[in-house]
C-alpha cells in the first residue's frame, strides 16, 4: 500500500526548518467573494442575508431567529449519555475558566500619592459562530460559551448555518444553548453571519466581539471586519505535531492521534517528529492499518495525509527542538522518555499534551482545556481562548490634590515639550 505520510531527512529537513513560515490563509478569490458579501450585508441588511443563505446554503428562510420553544424541543431529544458527557465537559471547562479568571484581578495602588486602578470590564455583547458542515460542533459552542459566561458577558448571540429541514438545529447544540442560558440564536452561516454580527441587521444585533472557528470564508470575513469588531483569532486548518521517541508509546497510538487530526478536513496537518527511524516506519504501517476504521472519514483523512502528512526523522535533539519551535503547532504532543527535560526548550505551541496517555482528543472535549487555539504558526505570539478574550483591562487615575499633581507634572511637561506638543504642555502649566 502507498504510505500517505512523507518522510523528510537530511537537506529536506533543513529546508523545512528554514521555510517554516506558515501558509496563505486567503486566496484572492475568497477575499473578493467575502468582501462582496460584507458590502451587501452593510447596505441591504436582512435582505442580503436571505439572498446569500439561499444562494450559498440552498435554504430559503422567512426568518432567522430560533425560538426558545424550538431550542427546548430539540434539547429534549438528547440522550442521557450525551447529557452526562456535556455536563462533564462543561464542569471541567468552568473550573479551568474560573481559575484563569481569578488571575484577572482588579487592584489599586498609590504611586506618589496618585491612585492607579485596574478595572476588569466584561464585554457587553459577544457573538459566537458555531460551524455547520459535516458534523455539529457541540464542543466549539462549549469552548466559547463557557469562558464568556465565566467572564460575565451580558449577552451572547449565536449564529449557526441552517440545515435543509425545518428541524435543523442539532439536539446536542440545542441542549448546550439551553444549559448556558443562550436565547439569541440565529439560523445564518458563512461570511454573511459574520457580517451580520459585526454590522448588525434588522434581525441580528451588532456585537462587540466575534469568536469561534469556521471555514476559510468565515475566517476571511473576521479578518476583513476586525477593525470594526473584535475577533478571537484567525484559525486555519487544524494542526498536530507529535514529538516521539522509541519505546514510549505504541506506534498504533501515535498513528491514531495523527488520524484524529487528519479526519477533520483535507487541509489538516498531521506531523510526526521522531528521533527514531524505526518508530517512523512503524507509525506509517499503523496508519495504513487504522485508516479503514475511520469509515467514511477515511477518504478525508487519507487526502489530508497525502497532502500535508509529514514525518521528520531528526537524530539530533537540538534540531528537533528548533523544528518544533519553528512549526509553532496548534497542538503539540510529547511522547518522549523525559518530557520534563524538554519543556523548558519548547516555547511555541497552542496546547501541550504530555505523556502517552495525554492524547489531543481529550483536549478537544473533556479535559477542561480550551480547543479554540492559534494555528498557522500564530502560537508564536498568542494563546488559546480563555476568559481574557471576553473582558477589557482598563486603568484609571485619581489625583486628589495639587501636591500630588506637582509630583507628576514636571516630567509630563518636559516630555510634552520634547515631542513638540505645546497643547499637552499647556494643560500641565495652567494647573501649575
FIVO-408823 format. One record per residue (C-alpha): residue number from 1; residue in three letters; x, y, z. Coordinates in steps of 0.05 Angstrom, whole numbers. Each point is the difference from the previous one (the first is absolute). Layout:
BEGIN
{num:NUM; residuo:ALA; xx:X; yy:Y; zz:Z}
...
//
This chain:
BEGIN
{num:1; residuo:UNK; xx:0; yy:0; zz:0}
{num:2; residuo:UNK; xx:23; yy:71; zz:-15}
{num:3; residuo:UNK; xx:18; yy:33; zz:66}
{num:4; residuo:UNK; xx:-33; yy:69; zz:4}
{num:5; residuo:UNK; xx:51; yy:31; zz:48}
{num:6; residuo:UNK; xx:63; yy:29; zz:-32}
{num:7; residuo:UNK; xx:67; yy:-9; zz:36}
{num:8; residuo:UNK; xx:48; yy:58; zz:2}
{num:9; residuo:UNK; xx:73; yy:-6; zz:18}
{num:10; residuo:UNK; xx:66; yy:34; zz:-16}
{num:11; residuo:UNK; xx:-6; yy:60; zz:-46}
{num:12; residuo:UNK; xx:-76; yy:-7; zz:-4}
{num:13; residuo:UNK; xx:-2; yy:8; zz:76}
{num:14; residuo:UNK; xx:46; yy:60; zz:0}
{num:15; residuo:UNK; xx:-42; yy:32; zz:-55}
{num:16; residuo:UNK; xx:-64; yy:-12; zz:39}
{num:17; residuo:UNK; xx:30; yy:34; zz:61}
{num:18; residuo:UNK; xx:22; yy:60; zz:-41}
{num:19; residuo:UNK; xx:-67; yy:6; zz:-35}
{num:20; residuo:UNK; xx:-46; yy:-11; zz:60}
{num:21; residuo:UNK; xx:-37; yy:65; zz:-13}
{num:22; residuo:UNK; xx:-72; yy:-22; zz:-3}
{num:23; residuo:UNK; xx:-47; yy:-3; zz:-59}
{num:24; residuo:UNK; xx:-46; yy:50; zz:-35}
{num:25; residuo:UNK; xx:-66; yy:7; zz:36}
{num:26; residuo:UNK; xx:-41; yy:36; zz:-52}
{num:27; residuo:UNK; xx:2; yy:-12; zz:-75}
{num:28; residuo:UNK; xx:-18; yy:64; zz:-38}
{num:29; residuo:UNK; xx:-66; yy:-28; zz:-26}
{num:30; residuo:UNK; xx:-22; yy:-15; zz:72}
{num:31; residuo:UNK; xx:15; yy:72; zz:21}
{num:32; residuo:UNK; xx:-38; yy:27; zz:-60}
{num:33; residuo:UNK; xx:-61; yy:-42; zz:15}
{num:34; residuo:UNK; xx:0; yy:16; zz:74}
{num:35; residuo:UNK; xx:9; yy:75; zz:-13}
{num:36; residuo:UNK; xx:-60; yy:-2; zz:-46}
{num:37; residuo:UNK; xx:-42; yy:-35; zz:54}
{num:38; residuo:UNK; xx:21; yy:50; zz:54}
{num:39; residuo:UNK; xx:-17; yy:60; zz:-44}
{num:40; residuo:UNK; xx:-67; yy:-30; zz:-18}
{num:41; residuo:UNK; xx:-18; yy:-13; zz:73}
{num:42; residuo:UNK; xx:23; yy:70; zz:19}
{num:43; residuo:UNK; xx:-48; yy:31; zz:-51}
{num:44; residuo:UNK; xx:-60; yy:-47; zz:-2}
{num:45; residuo:UNK; xx:2; yy:-33; zz:69}
{num:46; residuo:UNK; xx:-49; yy:-58; zz:8}
{num:47; residuo:UNK; xx:-17; yy:-1; zz:-75}
{num:48; residuo:UNK; xx:73; yy:-15; zz:-14}
{num:49; residuo:UNK; xx:0; yy:-56; zz:52}
{num:50; residuo:UNK; xx:-61; yy:-32; zz:-32}
{num:51; residuo:UNK; xx:31; yy:4; zz:-69}
{num:52; residuo:UNK; xx:68; yy:-28; zz:19}
{num:53; residuo:UNK; xx:-30; yy:-55; zz:44}
{num:54; residuo:UNK; xx:-42; yy:-24; zz:-58}
{num:55; residuo:UNK; xx:57; yy:6; zz:-50}
{num:56; residuo:UNK; xx:55; yy:-32; zz:42}
{num:57; residuo:UNK; xx:-38; yy:-47; zz:47}
{num:58; residuo:UNK; xx:-58; yy:-17; zz:-46}
{num:59; residuo:UNK; xx:-50; yy:17; zz:54}
{num:60; residuo:UNK; xx:-56; yy:52; zz:-7}
{num:61; residuo:UNK; xx:-17; yy:29; zz:68}
{num:62; residuo:UNK; xx:-54; yy:48; zz:22}
{num:63; residuo:UNK; xx:34; yy:17; zz:67}
{num:64; residuo:UNK; xx:66; yy:-14; zz:34}
{num:65; residuo:UNK; xx:-15; yy:-2; zz:74}
{num:66; residuo:UNK; xx:-6; yy:-68; zz:34}
{num:67; residuo:UNK; xx:-53; yy:3; zz:54}
{num:68; residuo:UNK; xx:10; yy:-23; zz:72}
{num:69; residuo:UNK; xx:-56; yy:-50; zz:-11}
{num:70; residuo:UNK; xx:38; yy:-32; zz:-58}
{num:71; residuo:UNK; xx:64; yy:-2; zz:40}
{num:72; residuo:UNK; xx:-36; yy:-35; zz:57}
{num:73; residuo:UNK; xx:-34; yy:-50; zz:-46}
{num:74; residuo:UNK; xx:65; yy:-18; zz:-34}
{num:75; residuo:UNK; xx:38; yy:-4; zz:65}
{num:76; residuo:UNK; xx:-50; yy:-49; zz:28}
{num:77; residuo:UNK; xx:21; yy:-50; zz:-53}
{num:78; residuo:UNK; xx:70; yy:-6; zz:29}
{num:79; residuo:UNK; xx:16; yy:-67; zz:32}
{num:80; residuo:UNK; xx:21; yy:-6; zz:73}
{num:81; residuo:UNK; xx:69; yy:-24; zz:-23}
{num:82; residuo:UNK; xx:12; yy:63; zz:-41}
{num:83; residuo:UNK; xx:-27; yy:44; zz:56}
{num:84; residuo:UNK; xx:49; yy:-30; zz:49}
{num:85; residuo:UNK; xx:58; yy:10; zz:-49}
{num:86; residuo:UNK; xx:-19; yy:73; zz:-12}
{num:87; residuo:UNK; xx:-6; yy:12; zz:75}
{num:88; residuo:UNK; xx:67; yy:-33; zz:13}
{num:89; residuo:UNK; xx:35; yy:42; zz:-53}
{num:90; residuo:UNK; xx:-35; yy:64; zz:23}
{num:91; residuo:UNK; xx:18; yy:-11; zz:73}
{num:92; residuo:UNK; xx:74; yy:-7; zz:-16}
{num:93; residuo:UNK; xx:0; yy:59; zz:-48}
{num:94; residuo:UNK; xx:-33; yy:43; zz:54}
{num:95; residuo:UNK; xx:51; yy:-21; zz:52}
{num:96; residuo:UNK; xx:58; yy:20; zz:-45}
{num:97; residuo:UNK; xx:-33; yy:64; zz:-22}
{num:98; residuo:UNK; xx:-13; yy:21; zz:72}
{num:99; residuo:UNK; xx:72; yy:-11; zz:18}
{num:100; residuo:UNK; xx:22; yy:41; zz:-61}
{num:101; residuo:UNK; xx:-50; yy:55; zz:17}
{num:102; residuo:UNK; xx:28; yy:3; zz:71}
{num:103; residuo:UNK; xx:66; yy:24; zz:-30}
{num:104; residuo:UNK; xx:-35; yy:61; zz:-31}
{num:105; residuo:UNK; xx:-6; yy:37; zz:65}
{num:106; residuo:UNK; xx:-22; yy:72; zz:12}
{num:107; residuo:UNK; xx:50; yy:38; zz:42}
{num:108; residuo:UNK; xx:19; yy:70; zz:22}
{num:109; residuo:UNK; xx:65; yy:30; zz:24}
{num:110; residuo:UNK; xx:26; yy:68; zz:22}
{num:111; residuo:UNK; xx:58; yy:25; zz:-43}
{num:112; residuo:UNK; xx:29; yy:65; zz:26}
{num:113; residuo:UNK; xx:-67; yy:15; zz:31}
{num:114; residuo:UNK; xx:-40; yy:-13; zz:-65}
{num:115; residuo:UNK; xx:-48; yy:-58; zz:-1}
{num:116; residuo:UNK; xx:8; yy:-49; zz:-59}
{num:117; residuo:UNK; xx:-54; yy:-52; zz:-8}
{num:118; residuo:UNK; xx:-8; yy:-59; zz:-47}
{num:119; residuo:UNK; xx:-71; yy:-16; zz:-21}
{num:120; residuo:UNK; xx:-22; yy:-67; zz:-30}
{num:121; residuo:UNK; xx:-61; yy:16; zz:-43}
{num:122; residuo:UNK; xx:-40; yy:-56; zz:-33}
{num:123; residuo:UNK; xx:-21; yy:12; zz:-72}
{num:124; residuo:UNK; xx:-73; yy:18; zz:-8}
{num:125; residuo:UNK; xx:-19; yy:-43; zz:-60}
{num:126; residuo:UNK; xx:39; yy:-57; zz:-33}
{num:127; residuo:UNK; xx:-15; yy:-40; zz:-63}
{num:128; residuo:UNK; xx:17; yy:-74; zz:-4}
{num:129; residuo:UNK; xx:4; yy:-33; zz:-67}
{num:130; residuo:UNK; xx:-16; yy:-75; zz:1}
{num:131; residuo:UNK; xx:18; yy:-33; zz:-66}
{num:132; residuo:UNK; xx:-47; yy:-47; zz:-36}
{num:133; residuo:UNK; xx:35; yy:-43; zz:-51}
{num:134; residuo:UNK; xx:5; yy:-75; zz:7}
{num:135; residuo:UNK; xx:-10; yy:-5; zz:75}
{num:136; residuo:UNK; xx:-31; yy:42; zz:56}
{num:137; residuo:UNK; xx:58; yy:32; zz:38}
{num:138; residuo:UNK; xx:-31; yy:-5; zz:69}
{num:139; residuo:UNK; xx:68; yy:6; zz:33}
{num:140; residuo:UNK; xx:16; yy:66; zz:-35}
{num:141; residuo:UNK; xx:-63; yy:31; zz:29}
{num:142; residuo:UNK; xx:22; yy:-23; zz:69}
{num:143; residuo:UNK; xx:71; yy:26; zz:-10}
{num:144; residuo:UNK; xx:-25; yy:70; zz:-18}
{num:145; residuo:UNK; xx:-63; yy:4; zz:43}
{num:146; residuo:UNK; xx:29; yy:-23; zz:67}
{num:147; residuo:UNK; xx:57; yy:51; zz:6}
{num:148; residuo:UNK; xx:-47; yy:54; zz:-25}
{num:149; residuo:UNK; xx:-49; yy:-16; zz:56}
{num:150; residuo:UNK; xx:56; yy:-5; zz:52}
{num:151; residuo:UNK; xx:27; yy:68; zz:-23}
{num:152; residuo:UNK; xx:-68; yy:32; zz:11}
{num:153; residuo:UNK; xx:-21; yy:17; zz:-71}
{num:154; residuo:UNK; xx:-70; yy:31; zz:3}
{num:155; residuo:UNK; xx:-27; yy:-28; zz:-65}
{num:156; residuo:UNK; xx:21; yy:-57; zz:-46}
{num:157; residuo:UNK; xx:-24; yy:-4; zz:-72}
{num:158; residuo:UNK; xx:9; yy:-66; zz:-38}
{num:159; residuo:UNK; xx:-1; yy:-9; zz:-76}
{num:160; residuo:UNK; xx:1; yy:-69; zz:-31}
{num:161; residuo:UNK; xx:-14; yy:-21; zz:-72}
{num:162; residuo:UNK; xx:-70; yy:-24; zz:-17}
{num:163; residuo:UNK; xx:-13; yy:-72; zz:-16}
{num:164; residuo:UNK; xx:-43; yy:-26; zz:-56}
{num:165; residuo:UNK; xx:-61; yy:-17; zz:42}
{num:166; residuo:UNK; xx:-44; yy:39; zz:48}
{num:167; residuo:UNK; xx:32; yy:-34; zz:60}
{num:168; residuo:UNK; xx:70; yy:19; zz:-20}
{num:169; residuo:UNK; xx:27; yy:16; zz:69}
{num:170; residuo:UNK; xx:38; yy:-61; zz:26}
{num:171; residuo:UNK; xx:-27; yy:-24; zz:67}
{num:172; residuo:UNK; xx:68; yy:0; zz:33}
{num:173; residuo:UNK; xx:12; yy:72; zz:-22}
{num:174; residuo:UNK; xx:-69; yy:19; zz:26}
{num:175; residuo:UNK; xx:16; yy:-34; zz:67}
{num:176; residuo:UNK; xx:64; yy:40; zz:9}
{num:177; residuo:UNK; xx:-36; yy:64; zz:-18}
{num:178; residuo:UNK; xx:-52; yy:-16; zz:53}
{num:179; residuo:UNK; xx:52; yy:-18; zz:52}
{num:180; residuo:UNK; xx:39; yy:65; zz:-12}
{num:181; residuo:UNK; xx:-63; yy:43; zz:0}
{num:182; residuo:UNK; xx:11; yy:25; zz:-71}
{num:183; residuo:UNK; xx:-66; yy:21; zz:-32}
{num:184; residuo:UNK; xx:22; yy:45; zz:-58}
{num:185; residuo:UNK; xx:13; yy:-52; zz:-54}
{num:186; residuo:UNK; xx:-3; yy:12; zz:-75}
{num:187; residuo:UNK; xx:-2; yy:-48; zz:-59}
{num:188; residuo:UNK; xx:52; yy:33; zz:-44}
{num:189; residuo:UNK; xx:71; yy:-22; zz:-17}
{num:190; residuo:UNK; xx:61; yy:16; zz:-40}
{num:191; residuo:UNK; xx:30; yy:68; zz:-13}
{num:192; residuo:UNK; xx:-69; yy:31; zz:0}
{num:193; residuo:UNK; xx:-10; yy:-21; zz:73}
{num:194; residuo:UNK; xx:66; yy:33; zz:20}
{num:195; residuo:UNK; xx:-20; yy:63; zz:-38}
{num:196; residuo:UNK; xx:-68; yy:1; zz:35}
{num:197; residuo:UNK; xx:30; yy:-6; zz:69}
{num:198; residuo:UNK; xx:53; yy:52; zz:-15}
{num:199; residuo:UNK; xx:-46; yy:52; zz:-33}
{num:200; residuo:UNK; xx:-69; yy:-17; zz:26}
{num:201; residuo:UNK; xx:-62; yy:-11; zz:-42}
{num:202; residuo:UNK; xx:-74; yy:7; zz:13}
{num:203; residuo:UNK; xx:-2; yy:-70; zz:32}
{num:204; residuo:UNK; xx:70; yy:-9; zz:27}
{num:205; residuo:UNK; xx:32; yy:49; zz:49}
{num:206; residuo:UNK; xx:71; yy:25; zz:-8}
{num:207; residuo:UNK; xx:48; yy:-30; zz:51}
{num:208; residuo:UNK; xx:65; yy:25; zz:31}
{num:209; residuo:UNK; xx:41; yy:-62; zz:-16}
{num:210; residuo:UNK; xx:-8; yy:-63; zz:-43}
{num:211; residuo:UNK; xx:31; yy:-66; zz:20}
{num:212; residuo:UNK; xx:-2; yy:-71; zz:-24}
{num:213; residuo:UNK; xx:30; yy:-41; zz:-57}
{num:214; residuo:UNK; xx:-24; yy:-5; zz:-72}
{num:215; residuo:UNK; xx:21; yy:-14; zz:-71}
{num:216; residuo:UNK; xx:45; yy:45; zz:-42}
{num:217; residuo:UNK; xx:-59; yy:46; zz:-19}
{num:218; residuo:UNK; xx:-19; yy:10; zz:73}
{num:219; residuo:UNK; xx:72; yy:13; zz:19}
{num:220; residuo:UNK; xx:10; yy:49; zz:-57}
{num:221; residuo:UNK; xx:-62; yy:38; zz:22}
{num:222; residuo:UNK; xx:28; yy:5; zz:71}
{num:223; residuo:UNK; xx:65; yy:25; zz:-30}
{num:224; residuo:UNK; xx:-33; yy:54; zz:-43}
{num:225; residuo:UNK; xx:-46; yy:23; zz:56}
{num:226; residuo:UNK; xx:51; yy:-2; zz:56}
{num:227; residuo:UNK; xx:7; yy:76; zz:1}
{num:228; residuo:UNK; xx:-75; yy:7; zz:12}
{num:229; residuo:UNK; xx:-11; yy:-57; zz:49}
{num:230; residuo:UNK; xx:47; yy:-38; zz:47}
{num:231; residuo:UNK; xx:19; yy:-71; zz:-20}
{num:232; residuo:UNK; xx:33; yy:-58; zz:38}
{num:233; residuo:UNK; xx:50; yy:-24; zz:-52}
{num:234; residuo:UNK; xx:6; yy:-20; zz:-73}
{num:235; residuo:UNK; xx:-4; yy:-75; zz:3}
{num:236; residuo:UNK; xx:26; yy:-41; zz:-58}
{num:237; residuo:UNK; xx:-3; yy:-75; zz:-10}
{num:238; residuo:UNK; xx:14; yy:-42; zz:61}
{num:239; residuo:UNK; xx:71; yy:-22; zz:16}
{num:240; residuo:UNK; xx:34; yy:-51; zz:44}
{num:241; residuo:UNK; xx:74; yy:-13; zz:10}
{num:242; residuo:UNK; xx:18; yy:-63; zz:38}
{num:243; residuo:UNK; xx:71; yy:-1; zz:27}
{num:244; residuo:UNK; xx:16; yy:-73; zz:13}
{num:245; residuo:UNK; xx:57; yy:-44; zz:23}
{num:246; residuo:UNK; xx:3; yy:-75; zz:-8}
{num:247; residuo:UNK; xx:-29; yy:-44; zz:56}
{num:248; residuo:UNK; xx:-46; yy:53; zz:31}
{num:249; residuo:UNK; xx:-66; yy:-12; zz:-35}
{num:250; residuo:UNK; xx:-24; yy:-56; zz:-46}
{num:251; residuo:UNK; xx:4; yy:21; zz:-74}
{num:252; residuo:UNK; xx:-75; yy:-13; zz:-5}
{num:253; residuo:UNK; xx:-14; yy:54; zz:52}
{num:254; residuo:UNK; xx:42; yy:51; zz:-38}
{num:255; residuo:UNK; xx:-33; yy:-20; zz:-66}
{num:256; residuo:UNK; xx:-69; yy:7; zz:32}
{num:257; residuo:UNK; xx:16; yy:71; zz:24}
{num:258; residuo:UNK; xx:24; yy:20; zz:-69}
{num:259; residuo:UNK; xx:-63; yy:-27; zz:-31}
{num:260; residuo:UNK; xx:-44; yy:35; zz:51}
{num:261; residuo:UNK; xx:26; yy:66; zz:-28}
{num:262; residuo:UNK; xx:0; yy:-23; zz:-72}
{num:263; residuo:UNK; xx:-75; yy:-16; zz:0}
{num:264; residuo:UNK; xx:-18; yy:73; zz:14}
{num:265; residuo:UNK; xx:8; yy:21; zz:-72}
{num:266; residuo:UNK; xx:45; yy:-8; zz:-60}
{num:267; residuo:UNK; xx:42; yy:60; zz:21}
{num:268; residuo:UNK; xx:17; yy:-27; zz:70}
{num:269; residuo:UNK; xx:74; yy:-6; zz:15}
{num:270; residuo:UNK; xx:21; yy:-64; zz:38}
{num:271; residuo:UNK; xx:76; yy:1; zz:13}
{num:272; residuo:UNK; xx:46; yy:-49; zz:35}
{num:273; residuo:UNK; xx:69; yy:21; zz:25}
{num:274; residuo:UNK; xx:40; yy:-59; zz:24}
{num:275; residuo:UNK; xx:69; yy:-17; zz:23}
{num:276; residuo:UNK; xx:-9; yy:-71; zz:-25}
{num:277; residuo:UNK; xx:-3; yy:-23; zz:-73}
{num:278; residuo:UNK; xx:-27; yy:-67; zz:23}
{num:279; residuo:UNK; xx:-58; yy:33; zz:36}
{num:280; residuo:UNK; xx:-18; yy:42; zz:-61}
{num:281; residuo:UNK; xx:-4; yy:-62; zz:-43}
{num:282; residuo:UNK; xx:-44; yy:-35; zz:52}
{num:283; residuo:UNK; xx:-46; yy:60; zz:4}
{num:284; residuo:UNK; xx:-8; yy:2; zz:-76}
{num:285; residuo:UNK; xx:-20; yy:-73; zz:0}
{num:286; residuo:UNK; xx:-49; yy:12; zz:58}
{num:287; residuo:UNK; xx:-32; yy:59; zz:-37}
{num:288; residuo:UNK; xx:-16; yy:-47; zz:-59}
{num:289; residuo:UNK; xx:-28; yy:-52; zz:47}
{num:290; residuo:UNK; xx:-44; yy:50; zz:38}
{num:291; residuo:UNK; xx:-27; yy:40; zz:-59}
{num:292; residuo:UNK; xx:-58; yy:-48; zz:-16}
{num:293; residuo:UNK; xx:-25; yy:7; zz:71}
{num:294; residuo:UNK; xx:-19; yy:73; zz:-14}
{num:295; residuo:UNK; xx:-57; yy:-22; zz:-45}
{num:296; residuo:UNK; xx:-22; yy:55; zz:-47}
{num:297; residuo:UNK; xx:50; yy:48; zz:32}
{num:298; residuo:UNK; xx:57; yy:-42; zz:-28}
{num:299; residuo:UNK; xx:-4; yy:35; zz:-67}
{num:300; residuo:UNK; xx:9; yy:69; zz:31}
{num:301; residuo:UNK; xx:55; yy:-25; zz:47}
{num:302; residuo:UNK; xx:39; yy:-32; zz:-57}
{num:303; residuo:UNK; xx:-4; yy:63; zz:-42}
{num:304; residuo:UNK; xx:25; yy:42; zz:59}
{num:305; residuo:UNK; xx:57; yy:-48; zz:12}
{num:306; residuo:UNK; xx:20; yy:-2; zz:-73}
{num:307; residuo:UNK; xx:-1; yy:76; zz:-6}
{num:308; residuo:UNK; xx:28; yy:21; zz:67}
{num:309; residuo:UNK; xx:21; yy:-62; zz:40}
{num:310; residuo:UNK; xx:74; yy:1; zz:16}
{num:311; residuo:UNK; xx:49; yy:-39; zz:42}
{num:312; residuo:UNK; xx:65; yy:34; zz:18}
{num:313; residuo:UNK; xx:57; yy:-46; zz:21}
{num:314; residuo:UNK; xx:44; yy:42; zz:45}
{num:315; residuo:UNK; xx:59; yy:-34; zz:32}
{num:316; residuo:UNK; xx:24; yy:62; zz:36}
{num:317; residuo:UNK; xx:-42; yy:24; zz:60}
{num:318; residuo:UNK; xx:19; yy:74; zz:-9}
{num:319; residuo:UNK; xx:-23; yy:-4; zz:-72}
{num:320; residuo:UNK; xx:-66; yy:-31; zz:21}
{num:321; residuo:UNK; xx:-12; yy:57; zz:49}
{num:322; residuo:UNK; xx:16; yy:51; zz:-53}
{num:323; residuo:UNK; xx:-47; yy:-32; zz:-49}
{num:324; residuo:UNK; xx:-59; yy:-4; zz:49}
{num:325; residuo:UNK; xx:10; yy:72; zz:22}
{num:326; residuo:UNK; xx:0; yy:23; zz:-72}
{num:327; residuo:UNK; xx:-62; yy:-40; zz:-17}
{num:328; residuo:UNK; xx:-35; yy:31; zz:61}
{num:329; residuo:UNK; xx:-57; yy:-50; zz:-5}
{num:330; residuo:UNK; xx:-71; yy:7; zz:24}
{num:331; residuo:UNK; xx:7; yy:-66; zz:38}
{num:332; residuo:UNK; xx:66; yy:-30; zz:24}
{num:333; residuo:UNK; xx:2; yy:-70; zz:29}
{num:334; residuo:UNK; xx:62; yy:-23; zz:38}
{num:335; residuo:UNK; xx:12; yy:-75; zz:-1}
{num:336; residuo:UNK; xx:72; yy:2; zz:23}
{num:337; residuo:UNK; xx:39; yy:-36; zz:55}
{num:338; residuo:UNK; xx:11; yy:61; zz:44}
{num:339; residuo:UNK; xx:-50; yy:54; zz:-19}
{num:340; residuo:UNK; xx:19; yy:46; zz:58}
{num:341; residuo:UNK; xx:69; yy:8; zz:-30}
{num:342; residuo:UNK; xx:-30; yy:23; zz:-66}
{num:343; residuo:UNK; xx:-52; yy:49; zz:28}
{num:344; residuo:UNK; xx:47; yy:60; zz:14}
{num:345; residuo:UNK; xx:22; yy:-1; zz:-73}
{num:346; residuo:UNK; xx:-68; yy:-7; zz:-34}
{num:347; residuo:UNK; xx:-30; yy:70; zz:-3}
{num:348; residuo:UNK; xx:-50; yy:3; zz:-57}
{num:349; residuo:UNK; xx:-64; yy:-40; zz:4}
{num:350; residuo:UNK; xx:-74; yy:12; zz:8}
{num:351; residuo:UNK; xx:-14; yy:-58; zz:46}
{num:352; residuo:UNK; xx:50; yy:-50; zz:28}
{num:353; residuo:UNK; xx:-14; yy:-74; zz:15}
{num:354; residuo:UNK; xx:52; yy:-36; zz:42}
{num:355; residuo:UNK; xx:7; yy:-75; zz:3}
{num:356; residuo:UNK; xx:-28; yy:-58; zz:-41}
{num:357; residuo:UNK; xx:-69; yy:2; zz:34}
{num:358; residuo:UNK; xx:-9; yy:75; zz:-12}
{num:359; residuo:UNK; xx:-31; yy:-6; zz:-69}
{num:360; residuo:UNK; xx:-21; yy:64; zz:-34}
{num:361; residuo:UNK; xx:-72; yy:-24; zz:-5}
{num:362; residuo:UNK; xx:-7; yy:10; zz:76}
{num:363; residuo:UNK; xx:17; yy:73; zz:-12}
{num:364; residuo:UNK; xx:-54; yy:3; zz:-53}
{num:365; residuo:UNK; xx:-55; yy:-22; zz:47}
{num:366; residuo:UNK; xx:6; yy:-18; zz:72}
{num:367; residuo:UNK; xx:64; yy:23; zz:35}
{num:368; residuo:UNK; xx:-21; yy:72; zz:15}
{num:369; residuo:UNK; xx:51; yy:27; zz:-49}
{num:370; residuo:UNK; xx:-27; yy:45; zz:-55}
{num:371; residuo:UNK; xx:6; yy:-25; zz:-71}
{num:372; residuo:UNK; xx:-8; yy:68; zz:-35}
{num:373; residuo:UNK; xx:74; yy:9; zz:-13}
{num:374; residuo:UNK; xx:50; yy:38; zz:-43}
{num:375; residuo:UNK; xx:19; yy:-32; zz:-67}
{num:376; residuo:UNK; xx:45; yy:19; zz:-58}
{num:377; residuo:UNK; xx:59; yy:12; zz:46}
{num:378; residuo:UNK; xx:-37; yy:55; zz:39}
{num:379; residuo:UNK; xx:16; yy:-39; zz:64}
{num:380; residuo:UNK; xx:65; yy:40; zz:-3}
{num:381; residuo:UNK; xx:-38; yy:60; zz:27}
{num:382; residuo:UNK; xx:-68; yy:-20; zz:26}
{num:383; residuo:UNK; xx:-35; yy:-54; zz:40}
{num:384; residuo:UNK; xx:-66; yy:-36; zz:2}
{num:385; residuo:UNK; xx:-69; yy:25; zz:20}
{num:386; residuo:UNK; xx:-11; yy:19; zz:73}
{num:387; residuo:UNK; xx:-40; yy:51; zz:40}
{num:388; residuo:UNK; xx:49; yy:55; zz:-20}
{num:389; residuo:UNK; xx:-31; yy:-2; zz:-69}
{num:390; residuo:UNK; xx:-65; yy:25; zz:30}
{num:391; residuo:UNK; xx:23; yy:58; zz:44}
{num:392; residuo:UNK; xx:35; yy:66; zz:-8}
{num:393; residuo:UNK; xx:56; yy:21; zz:47}
{num:394; residuo:UNK; xx:-7; yy:74; zz:15}
{num:395; residuo:UNK; xx:40; yy:46; zz:46}
{num:396; residuo:UNK; xx:-21; yy:63; zz:36}
{num:397; residuo:UNK; xx:37; yy:58; zz:34}
{num:398; residuo:UNK; xx:-23; yy:40; zz:59}
{num:399; residuo:UNK; xx:41; yy:62; zz:20}
{num:400; residuo:UNK; xx:-29; yy:24; zz:65}
{num:401; residuo:UNK; xx:34; yy:68; zz:9}
{num:402; residuo:UNK; xx:51; yy:50; zz:-26}
{num:403; residuo:UNK; xx:58; yy:-30; zz:39}
{num:404; residuo:UNK; xx:-9; yy:-67; zz:-33}
{num:405; residuo:UNK; xx:-8; yy:34; zz:-68}
{num:406; residuo:UNK; xx:66; yy:36; zz:7}
{num:407; residuo:UNK; xx:37; yy:-65; zz:11}
{num:408; residuo:UNK; xx:-21; yy:-24; zz:-69}
{num:409; residuo:UNK; xx:-4; yy:66; zz:-37}
{num:410; residuo:UNK; xx:72; yy:18; zz:-14}
{num:411; residuo:UNK; xx:19; yy:-64; zz:-37}
{num:412; residuo:UNK; xx:-65; yy:3; zz:-40}
{num:413; residuo:UNK; xx:14; yy:72; zz:-21}
{num:414; residuo:UNK; xx:72; yy:-14; zz:-20}
{num:415; residuo:UNK; xx:-19; yy:-60; zz:-42}
{num:416; residuo:UNK; xx:-56; yy:39; zz:-34}
{num:417; residuo:UNK; xx:49; yy:54; zz:-19}
{num:418; residuo:UNK; xx:50; yy:-52; zz:-27}
{num:419; residuo:UNK; xx:-56; yy:-27; zz:-46}
{num:420; residuo:UNK; xx:-19; yy:70; zz:-21}
{num:421; residuo:UNK; xx:-71; yy:-7; zz:26}
{num:422; residuo:UNK; xx:-10; yy:70; zz:29}
{num:423; residuo:UNK; xx:-73; yy:-11; zz:17}
{num:424; residuo:UNK; xx:19; yy:-59; zz:43}
{num:425; residuo:UNK; xx:52; yy:42; zz:37}
{num:426; residuo:UNK; xx:-51; yy:56; zz:9}
{num:427; residuo:UNK; xx:-50; yy:-46; zz:32}
{num:428; residuo:UNK; xx:52; yy:-12; zz:54}
{num:429; residuo:UNK; xx:23; yy:72; zz:5}
{num:430; residuo:UNK; xx:-69; yy:29; zz:13}
{num:431; residuo:UNK; xx:-7; yy:-45; zz:60}
{num:432; residuo:UNK; xx:69; yy:17; zz:27}
//
